[in-house]
Amino acid sequence: MSNSTFGQLPAVTIHAADGAQATVTLYGGHLVSWQTSDGQERLFCSRDSALDGSRAIRGGVPVIFPQFGARGTGMRHGFARVSTWQLESSGNNDGAAWAQFALTAADLPEAIAASWPYAFTLRLRVAVKAQSLELHLSVHNTGEQAFPFSAALHSYFAIDQLSEARVKGLQRVRYSDETPQDALQAEEELQFSDKLDRIYYQLPGALTLQAGTATLRLEQQGFTDAVVWNPGAQDAAALPDLADDEYQHFICIEPALIQPDTLAAGAAWSGRQRLEFV
């Protein structure tokens, strides 16, 4: 492990013996770079993203907690991605490099703490080896009051060209989008021509992302749902921290717990995602 910076943000980089590495900024507990052992960068970060702590980072893997999107009365996508986390521990096991980060109620800025009156510890563990990345997010209610929460890992995967990307594993899975009615996906492969924003509920198994010659397998536990998103040309042009042409070069496939779960006093929840190029 080494201390580093990403833009103006303090960060930690972990290095596996085989050359795989990952960089996490303390701001947001945000995974901003994942390089497999062949040196390929696998995550997308916008060249127009703020990297000074003034706003959430556009790209990488933002941690979404305790609210997904605008589904609640709090900050959009929650406060975890704009709070400063602490590095708890790091190491190497069986060739995999890992680091664990934590965020507690005591770490929250005053204004955010005033709007979230619950005690908690949020932990993110990041591990890399060869062609794989494992992410483990856990929530522990350390207070005396139950609280509701949603969670997601808003992963931006780098691709060469949006029109060539295919996602498999979603056939016959129920989804919701901007239309009034939920639907079942009929197609074996999900393809992209322009904007797409869907929540898929109760995933039955692993997904695969085929992008050019690369195939990424995505497995998740604890997270019941998945969000697939790309803003398309029109929405991308309206985002100040995304260059107009950049929507062509990423897809977000996010493990998520969309419907708020209630965490009892003293209870814990965890969600995992394993990513591997095969």
Summary of the structure (lengths in Angstrom):
residues: 278
radius of gyration: 17.9
end to end distance: 26.1
largest distance: 51.0
contacts: 926
relative contact order: 0.17
helix: 9%
strand: 50%
